[in-house]
């Protein structure tokens, strides 16, 4: 799969991108260019899983859904794969979720994607008018941004060991200490 992607010249259309089907790599489409990244680290996956668990009941209570690593169409030809999204009810058979259905988008940074998550994707998500953006550092710090006109402004910063009191789009308290493995010391911290 990767060799077929790498050997292909640009630009890629959205139809060609979707025709790739499911892949073992994370393949995103940005304005005709494919971005391919390897699978996430176990720490990244652990944080994503724990965050989804922390959100699950509140999301269900609100009549919403939470998804991990799904295609989100920000505009035609621009389809990233955020780590988590909270959405309104959607058709679960569609391969792409339209940004209009997304209420919160979450990215978990890692050394290889921190700049992309903090700049490029943040700008794209704001441009698609997604109301909330949660940026999770693997050190355990949570940065919550809210949409203000056409850009995000920082709503709160929750350091490791403290609790994020999320009130929109769902009401839930997220203990940052519960997102990381219990034996994962600061000496192993990345990001």
DAWO-V667116 format. One record per backbone hydrogen bond with DSSP energy under -0.5 kcal/mol. NH is the residue of the N-H (numbers start at 1). CO is the residue of the C=O. E is the energy in kcal/mol with one decimal. If there is no record, write none. Layout:
BEGIN
nh = {NH | NH}
co = {CO | CO}
e = {E | E}
END
This chain:
BEGIN
nh = {5 | 6 | 7 | 8 | 12 | 17 | 18 | 19 | 20 | 20 | 21 | 26 | 27 | 28 | 28 | 29 | 30 | 30 | 31 | 32 | 33 | 35 | 36 | 37 | 45 | 46 | 47 | 48 | 49 | 50 | 51 | 52 | 53 | 54 | 55 | 56 | 57 | 59 | 60 | 61 | 62 | 63 | 64 | 65 | 67 | 69 | 70 | 72 | 73 | 74 | 74 | 75 | 78 | 79 | 80 | 82 | 83 | 84 | 85 | 86 | 87 | 87 | 88 | 92 | 94 | 97 | 98 | 99 | 101 | 102 | 103 | 104 | 105 | 106 | 107 | 109 | 109 | 113 | 114 | 117 | 118 | 119 | 120 | 121 | 122 | 123 | 124 | 125 | 126 | 127 | 128 | 129 | 130 | 131 | 132 | 133 | 134 | 135 | 135 | 136 | 136 | 137 | 137 | 140 | 142 | 143 | 144 | 144 | 145 | 145 | 146 | 147 | 148 | 150 | 151 | 153 | 155 | 156 | 158 | 159 | 162 | 164 | 165 | 166 | 166 | 172 | 172 | 174 | 174 | 175 | 176 | 176 | 178 | 179 | 180 | 184 | 185 | 188 | 189}
co = {1 | 2 | 3 | 5 | 32 | 13 | 14 | 15 | 16 | 17 | 18 | 37 | 25 | 26 | 35 | 79 | 28 | 33 | 77 | 77 | 30 | 28 | 34 | 26 | 41 | 42 | 43 | 44 | 45 | 46 | 47 | 48 | 49 | 50 | 51 | 52 | 53 | 55 | 56 | 57 | 58 | 60 | 59 | 87 | 85 | 83 | 82 | 80 | 97 | 72 | 78 | 78 | 75 | 29 | 72 | 70 | 106 | 106 | 67 | 104 | 65 | 85 | 101 | 90 | 91 | 71 | 96 | 73 | 98 | 99 | 86 | 86 | 132 | 84 | 134 | 107 | 136 | 110 | 110 | 113 | 114 | 115 | 115 | 116 | 116 | 119 | 120 | 121 | 122 | 123 | 124 | 126 | 125 | 129 | 103 | 145 | 105 | 133 | 143 | 107 | 134 | 135 | 141 | 137 | 158 | 135 | 142 | 156 | 133 | 143 | 153 | 131 | 151 | 148 | 148 | 146 | 144 | 144 | 142 | 157 | 159 | 174 | 163 | 164 | 172 | 166 | 170 | 164 | 172 | 173 | 162 | 174 | 175 | 176 | 176 | 181 | 183 | 185 | 186}
e = {-2.1 | -3.2 | -1.9 | -1.1 | -2.5 | -2.3 | -2.6 | -1.7 | -0.6 | -1.3 | -1.3 | -2.4 | -0.8 | -0.5 | -2.6 | -2.3 | -0.5 | -3.0 | -1.5 | -0.8 | -1.5 | -2.7 | -0.5 | -2.3 | -2.3 | -2.5 | -2.6 | -2.3 | -2.6 | -2.7 | -2.5 | -2.3 | -2.4 | -2.3 | -1.7 | -1.8 | -0.6 | -2.7 | -2.4 | -2.6 | -1.6 | -1.6 | -2.7 | -2.4 | -2.5 | -1.5 | -0.6 | -2.2 | -2.6 | -0.9 | -2.6 | -1.0 | -2.4 | -2.7 | -0.9 | -0.6 | -1.3 | -1.7 | -2.0 | -2.5 | -2.9 | -0.5 | -2.4 | -0.8 | -1.3 | -2.6 | -0.5 | -2.3 | -2.1 | -1.7 | -3.0 | -1.4 | -2.2 | -2.8 | -2.2 | -0.6 | -2.6 | -1.4 | -1.7 | -2.7 | -2.4 | -1.4 | -0.7 | -2.9 | -0.5 | -2.5 | -2.2 | -3.1 | -2.2 | -2.4 | -1.4 | -1.7 | -2.0 | -0.6 | -1.1 | -2.4 | -2.8 | -0.6 | -3.1 | -2.8 | -0.6 | -0.6 | -2.8 | -2.3 | -2.7 | -2.9 | -0.6 | -2.7 | -3.0 | -0.5 | -2.4 | -2.5 | -3.5 | -0.6 | -1.7 | -2.4 | -3.2 | -1.8 | -3.1 | -0.6 | -2.0 | -2.9 | -0.6 | -1.0 | -2.1 | -2.3 | -0.7 | -2.9 | -0.5 | -0.6 | -2.3 | -0.7 | -1.5 | -1.4 | -0.6 | -1.8 | -1.2 | -1.7 | -1.6}
END
